[in-house]
Amino acid sequence: MTYTLMLLARVLGSWIPQAQGHPIMRFLAHYTDPYLNFFRKIIPPIGGVLDLSPMLALLALQFLQMLLFRFLFS
């Protein structure tokens, strides 16, 4: 859940150019970019601008979370 929120904050913050140098955004980038870069190799940004990899990354994270909960609570 926490990592999902970090990913969402990273994606939303990426829409604000002035926020890129902020310490919180650097913190989020440090911890989320390695995960996002894996998906950027699968789906490169469209036209160099539209990055759909966070959607795939969030879907994969939700799927893994669902599997983990199912395994732990069944």
N, CA and C of each residue as an Amber inpcrd file, in Angstrom:
protein
   222
   0.8260000  -1.1960000   0.0000000   0.0000000   0.0000000   0.0000000
   0.8760000   1.2680000   0.0000000   1.9030000   1.2840000   0.8230000
   2.7770000   2.4510000   0.8990000   3.5070000   2.6750000  -0.4210000
   4.0030000   1.5900000  -1.0100000   4.7270000   1.7310000  -2.2740000
   3.7850000   2.1930000  -3.3850000   2.5560000   1.7370000  -3.3550000
   1.5570000   2.1910000  -4.3340000   1.3570000   3.7000000  -4.2120000
   1.2510000   4.1880000  -2.9880000   1.0880000   5.6250000  -2.7750000
   2.3300000   6.3890000  -3.2280000   3.4960000   5.8000000  -3.0000000
   4.7330000   6.4370000  -3.4630000   4.7500000   6.5210000  -4.9910000
   4.3200000   5.4540000  -5.6570000   4.2640000   5.4670000  -7.1250000
   3.2880000   6.5180000  -7.6260000   2.1300000   6.5900000  -7.0030000
   1.1320000   7.5820000  -7.4180000   1.6550000   9.0020000  -7.2110000
   2.3010000   9.2340000  -6.0780000   2.8640000  10.5630000  -5.8140000
   3.9580000  10.8910000  -6.8270000   4.7540000   9.9060000  -7.1920000
   5.8210000  10.1070000  -8.1810000   5.2340000  10.4870000  -9.5400000
   4.1850000   9.7750000  -9.9360000   3.5550000  10.0410000 -11.2300000
   2.9030000  11.4230000 -11.2270000   2.1440000  11.7350000 -10.1910000
   1.4860000  13.0400000 -10.1280000   2.5100000  14.1680000 -10.0470000
   3.5730000  13.9530000  -9.2860000   4.6190000  14.9610000  -9.1690000
   5.3700000  15.1780000 -10.4590000   5.4160000  14.1600000 -11.3060000
   6.1290000  14.3060000 -12.5780000   5.4070000  15.2640000 -13.5290000
   4.1590000  15.5480000 -13.2530000   3.4000000  16.4890000 -14.0800000
   3.7160000  17.9430000 -13.7310000   4.4410000  18.1480000 -12.6260000
   4.7660000  19.5030000 -12.1700000   6.2720000  19.7050000 -12.3210000
   6.7000000  20.3830000 -13.3680000   8.1360000  20.5360000 -13.6140000
   8.8990000  21.1870000 -12.4530000   8.2790000  22.1210000 -11.7500000
   8.9480000  22.8120000 -10.6480000   9.2130000  21.8780000  -9.4680000
   8.4810000  20.7750000  -9.3720000   8.6170000  19.8600000  -8.2410000
   9.7770000  18.8860000  -8.4040000  10.3570000  18.7940000  -9.5820000
  11.3700000  17.7700000  -9.8460000  12.5940000  17.8900000  -8.9420000
  12.9750000  19.0760000  -8.5510000  14.1490000  19.2510000  -7.7090000
  13.8610000  19.1890000  -6.2210000  12.5890000  19.0840000  -5.8600000
  12.2050000  19.0620000  -4.4480000  12.7360000  17.7910000  -3.7840000
  13.1980000  17.8820000  -2.5290000  13.7470000  16.7030000  -1.8500000
  12.7760000  15.5150000  -1.7750000  11.4990000  15.7840000  -1.6320000
  10.5280000  14.6850000  -1.5750000  10.4560000  13.9720000  -2.9240000
  10.4750000  14.7500000  -4.0060000  10.4230000  14.1280000  -5.3290000
  11.6990000  13.3450000  -5.6150000  12.8400000  13.8530000  -5.1670000
  14.0940000  13.1010000  -5.3380000  14.0500000  11.8070000  -4.5420000
  13.4850000  11.8500000  -3.3330000  13.3230000  10.6510000  -2.5100000
  12.4360000   9.6330000  -3.2270000  11.2920000  10.1020000  -3.7310000
  10.3630000   9.2040000  -4.4300000  11.0120000   8.6250000  -5.6860000
  11.7230000   9.4530000  -6.4250000  12.3800000   8.9810000  -7.6440000
  13.4290000   7.9230000  -7.3130000  14.1580000   8.1320000  -6.2400000
  15.2100000   7.1820000  -5.8480000  14.6320000   5.7950000  -5.5850000
  13.4570000   5.7380000  -4.9630000  12.8750000   4.4460000  -4.5950000
  11.9020000   3.8720000  -5.6130000  11.3720000   4.6980000  -6.4980000
  10.3940000   4.1780000  -7.4570000  10.9350000   4.0200000  -8.8710000
  11.9370000   4.7980000  -9.2470000  12.4390000   4.7300000 -10.6160000
  13.0220000   3.3670000 -11.0060000  13.7360000   2.6660000 -10.1210000
  14.2100000   1.3350000 -10.5370000  13.0560000   0.3960000 -10.9250000
  11.9810000   0.4380000 -10.1750000  10.8030000  -0.3820000 -10.4870000
  10.1470000   0.0980000 -11.7830000   9.9840000   1.4110000 -11.9260000
   9.3640000   1.9570000 -13.1320000  10.2320000   1.7320000 -14.3650000
  11.5450000   1.7900000 -14.2120000  12.4460000   1.5920000 -15.3520000
  12.3000000   0.1950000 -15.9410000  12.0130000  -0.7890000 -15.1030000
  11.7580000  -2.1390000 -15.6050000  10.5940000  -2.1270000 -16.5910000
   9.5360000  -1.4250000 -16.2510000   8.3540000  -1.3660000 -17.1180000
   8.5610000  -0.4170000 -18.2980000   9.4360000   0.5650000 -18.1480000
   9.7520000   1.4570000 -19.2700000  10.4890000   0.7150000 -20.3710000
  11.1890000  -0.3550000 -20.0190000  11.8320000  -1.1840000 -21.0370000
  10.7880000  -1.9660000 -21.8280000   9.6780000  -2.3090000 -21.1800000
   8.6020000  -3.0550000 -21.8380000   7.7490000  -2.1170000 -22.6940000
   7.3880000  -0.9720000 -22.1210000   6.5670000   0.0230000 -22.8200000
   7.3240000   1.3500000 -22.8130000   8.0660000   1.6520000 -23.8610000
   8.7700000   2.9460000 -23.8900000   7.7630000   4.0900000 -24.0290000
   8.1410000   5.2850000 -23.5770000   7.2390000   6.4380000 -23.7030000
   6.8200000   6.6680000 -25.1590000   5.5700000   6.9580000 -25.3470000
   5.0190000   7.1960000 -26.6760000   5.3480000   8.6280000 -27.0850000
   6.0340000   8.7630000 -28.1730000   6.4180000  10.0820000 -28.6550000
   7.4100000  10.7780000 -27.7350000   8.0090000  10.0310000 -26.8310000
   8.9570000  10.6030000 -25.8900000   8.3210000  11.3920000 -24.7630000
   6.9790000  11.4640000 -24.7610000   6.2940000  12.2980000 -23.7740000
   5.3190000  11.4900000 -22.9170000   4.4960000  10.6840000 -23.5400000
   3.4410000   9.9550000 -22.8350000   3.9850000   8.6280000 -22.3200000
   4.1610000   8.5550000 -21.0020000   4.7330000   7.3710000 -20.3630000
   3.6120000   6.5340000 -19.7540000   3.3280000   5.3910000 -20.3640000
   2.2750000   4.5060000 -19.8720000   2.8030000   3.4380000 -18.9140000
   4.0970000   3.4020000 -18.7240000   4.6840000   2.3740000 -17.8640000
   4.1800000   2.4260000 -16.4240000   3.8700000   3.5920000 -15.8400000
   3.3420000   3.5730000 -14.4770000   2.0150000   2.8210000 -14.3490000
   1.1960000   2.8640000 -15.4010000  -0.0690000   2.1140000 -15.3420000
   0.2120000   0.6210000 -15.2630000   1.1300000   0.1370000 -16.0840000
   1.4890000  -1.2740000 -16.0500000   2.1490000  -1.6260000 -14.7210000
   2.9860000  -0.7470000 -14.2110000   3.6570000  -0.9810000 -12.9330000
   2.6490000  -1.0630000 -11.7920000   1.6660000  -0.1750000 -11.7910000
   0.6390000  -0.2100000 -10.7440000  -0.2280000  -1.4550000 -10.8600000
  -0.5710000  -1.8450000 -12.0900000  -1.3540000  -3.0690000 -12.2720000
  -0.5840000  -4.2910000 -11.7870000   0.6920000  -4.3640000 -12.1040000
   1.5120000  -5.4900000 -11.6520000   1.6190000  -5.5060000 -10.1330000
   1.7800000  -4.3460000  -9.5360000   1.8750000  -4.2610000  -8.0820000
   0.5690000  -4.6900000  -7.4230000  -0.5560000  -4.2660000  -7.9740000
  -1.8550000  -4.6690000  -7.4300000  -2.0720000  -6.1700000  -7.5790000
  -1.6540000  -6.7190000  -8.7030000  -1.7880000  -8.1600000  -8.9280000
  -0.9520000  -8.9420000  -7.9130000   0.2940000  -8.5120000  -7.7100000
   1.1520000  -9.1870000  -6.7340000   0.6080000  -9.0560000  -5.3170000
   0.0500000  -7.9080000  -5.0050000  -0.5520000  -7.6960000  -3.6920000
  -1.7520000  -8.6210000  -3.5040000  -2.5740000  -8.7530000  -4.5340000
  -3.7330000  -9.6350000  -4.4590000  -3.2920000 -11.0840000  -4.2580000
  -2.2630000 -11.5250000  -4.9970000  -1.7590000 -12.8860000  -4.8300000
  -1.2110000 -13.1070000  -3.4270000  -0.4970000 -12.1360000  -2.9120000
   0.0750000 -12.2550000  -1.5820000  -1.0250000 -12.3510000  -0.5250000
  -2.0240000 -11.5000000  -0.6140000  -3.1340000 -11.5510000   0.3470000
  -3.8880000 -12.8720000   0.2490000  -4.0910000 -13.3400000  -0.9580000
  -4.7910000 -14.6070000  -1.1510000  -3.9940000 -15.7570000  -0.5450000
  -2.6790000 -15.7240000  -0.7210000  -1.8120000 -16.7650000  -0.1800000
  -1.7820000 -16.7060000   1.3540000  -1.6860000 -15.5030000   1.9130000
  -1.5790000 -15.3540000   3.3640000  -2.8690000 -15.6400000   4.0910000
  -4.0030000 -15.3150000   3.4830000  -5.2830000 -15.4240000   4.1810000
  -6.1660000 -16.5610000   3.6980000  -5.5990000 -17.5120000   2.9780000
  -6.4130000 -18.6620000   2.5620000  -6.0290000 -19.9040000   3.3090000
